[in-house]
Structure formats: structure tokens, C-alpha cells
Amino acid sequence: MSKMRFLGHAVLGGVAAVAVAAPAQAEPLWPGGPDLPGVASLVEPAPIKAPCNSAETRACLQLSTNEGWLMDHGRVVYGPTPISHGRPGYETPPGVFRAAFKKEYHWSTMHNAEMRWAIFFNGDIATHIGPVDEQSHGCIRMVPEGAKAFYDYINPGDQFEVVR
């Protein structure tokens, strides 16, 4: 049962005012939080930042931190998600690229390996599922959730930005 607070009554200009019962004000759930349970806070969380700065970039990949983000007009919409990249001798080059094509299931004849949710963006370099604790032959390996999110979001022609 909710607590109610009686707001009282008064006579205004010879007319009796109606007594109104209102819910008692709850204690804030946390300092600066909402006054009523179930009411969202007006304080927005700080936006997630990515190192890519072009408004056209849809996929941002940072090699030095092994992280990837999906972007919309400079705003992060997904990520960061863990990635890995090319090992010495097979380095993933930084730069700005366009997604050429994508395949839900691709078999690499060059490396005799499965590439699930592959998006090719720089010749034979693609994002796809793979062990992120190991370096690749140039591709961007991703955890399954990240690879699927990239595959669902990115379309041919979308811009990739790879930064150190």
C-alpha cells in the first residue's frame, strides 16, 4: 500500500476547496537521482568515445588497444568490442577504406580457415569471427557478438577507419 499525504482543505472566497490526497514523496534512490521510483534520471551517461573522427566512418578499429566501434555520424552506436589484428609480417595497415562486400560464411582458401560474418574492406582483409587472443594474417578477428553486430550494421560502400 502506498503512503499518502493529505494536502488539506481551505475555504477560498466562500467556497470549500476539495481535499486532495497525493503520494508521499519518496526519498531519492541516490544523491541527485529521481524523486520518484520508476522515473528515469535526467542525467545522461557520458557518451562513449572512439578514436575515429570522420563523420562518414561507420566502422572504427584501433590497433593499439585491440578495440572496434560502430559509428553513426561521429557517435558510437556499438562498442567497444574486442578485436585482434595482423601479426608481424602480416600487419593490418591503418587507413580509410570502404567495405567491398560481405559474406555470412566465407572459407579462406589462402589460410584454410572459416571466416563467419566476414566483411571485406581492404583487398583480402576482412573483419570476421576469430580468436582475439591471437594475431592474424592481417584480418580483424572479433568475438562472435562483435562480428555479428558489424555484419548486421555495415553495408558495402560504408567507410572503415583503421587507426594505430
N, C-alpha and C positions, 0 to 999 in steps of 0.2 A: 504494500500500500504506500503510495507516495505521500510525503509530508505536504501539507497545505498551509498557507499563511493567510490569515484573514486580513484583508486590507481595510476593513471598517466601513463606516457609513457616515454620511453627512447630510445636512439639510441645506440645500442650495436654493436661494430665492423662494423659500416656502415649499419646495418640492423635495421629497425624500429621495436621496440617491440610492441606487441599488448597491448592496454589498457584493463585493467580488472576491472570490477565492482564487488564489494563484499558486502555482507550485513554488515551494520554498527554493531559494537559490542554493544550488549545490556548491560545495567547496570546489575550487579549481582542482583538476586532476593533477596538475603540475604548475609551478610558477609560470605565469604568462599563458597558461593553457586555457581552453574554453571554460566558460562558466557553467555550461550545462552538458551533462554526459550525452554523447552522440552527436555533438556539434563539432565539426571539424575545425582544427586550428586555422587561423588566418595567416600564420607564419609558414611560408613556403620553404621547403628544404633548399639548400644551396644547389644550384644546377651542377651536374657532372660535367667536368671539363675534359676535352680531348685535345691533343697537340696539333690537330689539323685545323687550318684556318680558312680554307676556301669555302664559300657558301655553296659551291657546286658539289663538294665532296659528300658522297653517300657512305663510303667505307673508309675508315681511318685505321691504319695499322702502325703501331710503334714498335720498332725492332728492339730498342734498348730496354724496354720494360716488358716485352712479350705480351702486349695487350692490343685488343681491337675494339672499335666502336662503330656503331651505325649512326649516321648523322642525317639531319634534315635542316637545310639552310643554316648550318653552323651550330645547331643544337643537337646534343646527344639524345638519341631515342632508344639506344640499347648499348649496354656495356658499362664498364669494360669486361671483355671476355678473354680468357687465357688463350695465347697463341704460342707457336714456336715458328722458327724460320730457318733459312738455309745455313748449313754448316760451312766451315772454312773450305774454300774451293768451289762452293755452290751457293755463295751468298745471295740473299734476296736483295735486289737493288732498290734503293729509295727512289722515289719519283712520283709523278702523277700519271695515272693510267686509266683506261676505260675498260669496263667489263666487256669482253668479246662475246662469250657465250657461257651457258651454264648447263650442267647435266646432273640429274638427280643421282645417277650411278655412272661412274666412268672407271674404266680399267686402264691403268697406265701400263702400256706395253714396254715403255722405256725402263720402268722400275719394277715391273711385275707386281703392282700393288693396286688395291681398291682405293678409289677416291670418291667417297659418298658426299653428296651435296657440293659438288665442285663448281666453282665459278672461276673461269679463266680470265685473267686481266692483264697479263704481260707475257705474250707468247705461250710457252708451256707452263708458266707459273700460275697456280690457282690457289684459292682457299678451299679447304676440304677437311673432313674429319681425319684426325691422326693423333698420335701420341704427342702431347705438348711438352713432355719431359725429354724429348729427343729432337735434335735438329734434323732438318730435311735436306733434300737435294734442291732447294730453292723455293718450294711451295710454302704456303702459310698453313700450318696444321692448326686445327681447332678442336676444342671439346665438342661433343655431339650437339649440345644445346646452342652453342655459338655458331657452329657451321650451319645448322638448320635455320637459325634466325637470319644469318647473312643470306642464305639461299632464298628464303622467302621474301626478303626485303629488296635485294639487289636485282636489277634487270640489265640486259645488255645495253651498253652505252653509258651506264652510270659510272661516275668517277670514283676511282680508288686513289687514296693518297697514302703512300708508304713513307714514313719518316724514321730517322735513326732514333 
